[in-house]
C-alpha cells in the first residue's frame, strides 16, 4: 500500500509543490489549509489556493481555524495514521503533541537558507536585507520556530532588480522539483538531518504596513530593497498632497540633489550619498499602475518638489 502523506499549506507558493507530489504518484490523503477569508467588503468568501487546488485534484481538504487544543483534529490525524506530513507556509505552528502523529514526523519546506530568516516573511526580509542569495531548506519540524534539523538546502542568486513576487515564483518551482528528491529518502530513513547552527539564526518577522513608507534619507540601495521586498503587497510608498503613491519598480541612479528632492522630470528622487532613485512604474492611490512616462503626463509632482517629510 502506498505511503500516506499529509500536505499542509496555504498560499499560491505551495500549489506547484502539492501538484508535483500528486502528479508524481505520491498518495496525498488529505490537505490542511487556512480557512476561507472574507473580502474587504465581506461580499465574497475567498478560499486559499491550496483549498482550490485540493478540490480540483479531488483531495480532502481540512480547514480548522486552529490546531492547538483541537481534539477533533488530533483524533482525526491519529486515526489516519499517516506516514509523513509535508508543511509549507501553512500559517499555523504545529502543536507539539501533533508532531508524533505520523510515522516519519513533520517536514517543512522553508523559503530561506536556514538558520537565516526563520519565520513568516523570509523572502521579503532577504530582499530587504540586500542578500545576494536565498533558497529552500528541507527541515524536520520541532517545538521551536523553524529551528529543526535540516536535510537539504537549495540556493539561488538574488538579482538586485528582482522583486519578492519573482523570487517567490522561482523558489516555488525549485521546491516543487526538489521535494521529489527528498520524500523517498525521508520515508525510507535515508535522509540525513543535521542540526542548525542556532548562533547564526536571524528572524523574518511578519511584514507590517507601517514599515512600508519610504525614507528618502536612506541609502538608495536600501530603498530599492524595500521596493522589491514589499512588492506587490503591501508595497513601498511615499506621500504627496495627502495621497499615497506606491512604487512598483525602480532602479538606483547617480543623480545628485537635496535628500528627497525630485531632480528630473522623469521622477528621479535624490537620496543620501550622492545617489538617486529612478522610478520606472508607479501606482497612485486608487488608480491603476502606470509606466513613469505615462504617469508624468498629468502628475503634479514636478522637478524641484521635495518629498522629504511630505
Secondary structure, DSSP 4 states (H G I P E B T S, - for coil): -PPEEEEEE-SGGGHHHHHHHHHTT-EEEEEE-PPPEE-TTSS-EE--HHHHHHHHTT--EE--S--TT-HHHHHHHHHHT-SEEEEES-SSPPPGGGTTSSTT-EEEEESS-TTTTEES-HHHHHHHTT-SEEEEEEEE--SSTT-S-EEEEEEEE--TT--HHHHHHHHHHHHHHHGGGTHHHHHTT----B---GGG--EEPPP-GGG-B--TTS-HHHHHHHHHHTTTTT-EEEEETTEEEEEEEEEEE---SSTTBB-STT-EEE-STT-EEEEEEEEETTS-EEEHHHHTTS-S--TT-B-TT-
